[in-house]
């Protein structure tokens, strides 16, 4: 019924852009951190610093994919993370 070309086209998610994976990784890590504890501790700070280093090297390695619209989307996603942080910590 279904042709084999459909399954060969997106093998291992090779067509997913690196910037989309970076934004998803940022949200997953930050959402996991926001559920841990209300106050800021050393683990939270260390994880955010390591995430920033990961972002820096990932952007540097894939700089050709980061065009102006992608940079704007990345900036909006970072602003969304800050907003998510304040929403998560002001609920209590």
C-alpha positions in Angstrom: 0.0 0.0 0.0 2.6 2.6 1.1 5.7 3.0 -1.1 9.2 2.5 0.3 10.2 6.0 -0.7 8.3 7.5 2.2 10.4 5.6 4.7 13.7 6.3 3.0 13.1 10.1 2.7 13.4 10.9 6.5 15.7 8.2 7.7 17.2 9.2 11.1 15.7 12.7 11.0 18.5 13.9 8.8 16.3 16.6 7.4 15.6 18.3 10.7 17.5 21.6 10.8 20.2 21.9 13.5 18.7 25.2 14.8 15.3 23.4 15.4 17.1 20.7 17.4 19.0 23.4 19.4 15.8 25.2 20.3 14.0 21.9 21.3 17.0 21.0 23.4 17.0 24.3 25.2 13.3 24.0 26.1 13.6 20.4 27.2 16.6 21.1 29.5 15.1 24.3 30.9 11.7 22.8 31.5 13.3 19.9 33.4 15.3 22.4 35.5 12.2 24.5 36.3 10.4 21.5 37.8 13.2 20.7 40.2 13.3 23.5 42.8 12.0 27.0 43.4 15.2 28.7 44.5 18.3 29.0 42.4 21.1 26.8 43.5 24.5 25.8 42.1 23.1 22.9 40.0 20.7 25.2 38.2 23.5 27.8 37.5 25.9 25.1 36.3 23.4 23.5 34.0 22.5 26.9 32.4 26.2 27.7 31.9 26.8 24.3 30.3 23.7 24.8 28.1 25.0 28.2 27.0 28.4 26.6 26.1 26.6 23.9 24.1 24.6 26.6 22.3 27.7 28.6 21.5 29.6 25.6 20.0 26.6 24.3 18.2 25.9 27.7 16.6 29.6 28.1 15.7 29.7 24.7 14.1 26.6 25.3 12.0 27.0 29.0 11.3 25.9 28.7 7.7 22.4 27.6 8.7 21.8 30.7 11.0 20.4 33.2 8.6 18.6 36.4 9.8 15.1 34.8 10.2 16.6 31.9 12.1 18.5 34.2 14.4 15.3 36.1 15.1 13.5 32.8 15.9 16.3 31.8 18.2 16.1 35.1 20.0 12.4 34.8 20.4 12.8 31.3 21.8 15.4 32.6 24.3 12.9 35.3 25.4 10.3 32.6 25.7 12.6 30.6 28.0 13.0 33.7 30.2 9.2 34.2 30.3 8.7 30.5 31.1 11.2 30.8 34.0 9.3 33.7 35.5 5.9 32.0 35.0 7.2 28.8 36.6 8.7 30.5 39.6 5.9 32.9 40.3 3.3 30.2 40.5 4.2 29.2 44.0 
